[in-house]
């Protein structure tokens, strides 16, 4: 019985974290990046560099890393605690991890490149970063939906 309570607690963290991250990424996709793309390249690159510096903070770090850990534990939870909702837990946790992997593999290296090279890479940065951001927005939101379904059945 204790394992089920821990599983549900971690599942709640994964669900809420995935929804919050999906909302942040969606805001960048529909508002922040289009606004930056409409401004002069030098201004936009400088603004994005500052956003990338500011977002590296304890609150976002805990949300980002904590959600990834909760998704990993949730995806693996049926190995320890089976039961109803196991399929949704695996699916939601795995899809949530895809958002983390996408960020680590694409967005963070692009952010680092922009920080180092600035306006010279702005156009290429936009062309690569924005689609990758769409991917992590969608994966985070799909994870939140699947994890919500898991909560209803676990």
N, C-alpha and C positions, 0 to 999 in steps of 0.2 A: 504494500500500500504506500509506503514512503517513496518508493521509486516512481510511482505514478504522480505523486504530488510534486516531486522534483522535476519530472518530465513536463508536467503542466506549467510549472513556473518558468522553466527554460523556454518552453513553447510560447508563453506570453511575451517573454523578452524578444524572442526571434520575430514574432508577429508584429509587435509594436515597433521594434527597430527597423524591420523591413519596410513598414509603412512610412515611417519618418524619413528614412533614406530615400525611398521612392519619391516622396514629396519634395525633398531637397533637389534631387536630380531632375525631376519634372520641372521645377521652377527654373532651373538653369536652361533646360531645353526650350521652354516656351516663353521665357522672359529675359533672363540674364544674357544668354549668348546672342539672341537676336538683337538685343539692345547694343551689346558690344560690337557686333558685326556692322551695325549701322554707323558707328563712330569712326573717326580717323584711326588708322592702324596703330600709330604710336601711342595714342591715348588708350585704345582698347587693350593693347598688349600690356601697358603699365598697370591698368586697372586689374586685368586678370592675374598678373604677377602678384599684386597686393592681395587679391582674393585668395590666391593659393597660399600666401604666407599666413593670412589671418585664420584660415580654416584649420590650420595645424594648431589645434588647441585641445585642452583636456576634454572638453565636452564633446566635440566632434570625434576625437580619437576614441573615447569610450563608446560612443554610439556606433562608430564604424567597426572597431575591433570587437566590441561586445556583441554586436549583431552577427558578425561573421562567426564568432565562437558559438553563440546560441544556435545559429543555423547548422553548424557542424554537429553539435550535440543533438539537436533535434533530428537531423537526418539519420544519425546513428542510433537514436533512442529505441527503435523497434528491436534492435539486437539485444537490448537489456529489458525493456518493458514493451511487450507486444500490445495487442488489444486493438480496439476500434480506433480508427484514424491513423493507423500506422502508415498506410500508403500516402496519405496527405502530408504526414510529417516528413517522410522521406522526400517526396516531391518538393514540398515547400522549402525544406532545409537545403536541398541540392540546388534549386533555382536561386535561392538567396545567396548561396556561395558563389554562383556564377557572377553576380553583381560585384562581389568582392574581388574575384579573380580578374574580371574585366577592368576594374579600377586599378588594381595592382599592375596588370600587364600592359595597359594602354594609357589610361588617363594620367597616372602618376609619372611615368616616364616622359609623357608629353609636357606635363607641367614643369618637370625638371629641365627639359630642353628649352622651354619658353623662358624659364628663369635665367638660364645661362646665355641664351642668344637673343632674347627680346624680339623686337619688332621685325627683325630679318626673317623669322620663322612664323610670324603671326598668321599669314594666309594658310600655310600648310597646317599649322596648329589647329585652326578652325575646321579645316576640311577633315581632319582625323579625330579631333577631340569630340566634336559635336555628335557624330554618329555613335561613337563609343559611349557617350553620355546617354544617348537614347537607349542603347542596349542596357545599361545598368539601371536606368529608370524603369524600363519595362520589366526586367528580371526582378527588381526589388518589389514592384507592385504586384506582379504575378505571385511572387513568394508570399507576400502579405495576404493575398486572397487564398492561396492554398493552405497557408498556416491558420488562417481564420476558419477554414473548413475543418482542419484538423482539430482546432479547439472545440468546435461544435460536436465532434464525434469522439473525442478522447475523454 
